[in-house]
Amino acid sequence: MKITPLRSFVLSLLLVSAAHAVPIQLNPGNTPEPFSSGDSFVETWMSNLVTAYNTANSTSLPAPGSQIFRVNTSQSAPTGFPVFGNGTTSITIPTGSYDYIAVHWGGPSNNYQAFYIGDYGAATEFVFNAPGRQGLSWYSLFSPSNPPSNPTPVPDSGSSLALLTGAAIACVVARRWMRGSR
């Protein structure tokens, strides 16, 4: 099969879209949960998870700082962030102003998960689906306590891709037009 400029462009788009980072679950499997769901316990738990993850994976995720805010069942949330009622098992949270998410859903044990999303690429939302049928109890958002001094710029939400696509199409059309005018 001949690789034409259009095929080459489509292949490069697929590679670029596959390169966006995905959330890193910091506590897969059966890992200890916080002793309590109080703010200071969850902050300590989150910090311990990041340290353990960095050690186990030879990485250097930034240490989480204090939580920015927490939203409980049927509680108001900051503008743009979702509220949820009893029995909610799936929630979509906007990304961009924090690096870590902790969630808890029904029941007292092993119903906590924590995620690092600081390298989420151009994604604009994080979707959490609680395993099982018990509803979400709360979610908390955290920023890093030691953000990089030179943060990597985050790509825009798609306008660059649209412009790049338009330019590639224009190149293909121009090339065909030039071939036809000979």
Secondary structure, DSSP 4 states (H G I P E B T S, - for coil): ----HHHHHHHHHHHHHHTS--PEESS-SS-PPPSSSSHHHHHHHHHHHHHHHHHHHT--PPPEEEEEEEEETT---STTS----TT--EEEEE-SS-SEEEEEESSSSS-EEEEE-TT-TT--EEEEE-SSSPPEEEEEEEEESS--SSPPPPP-SSHHHHHHHHHHHHHHHHHHHHHHT-
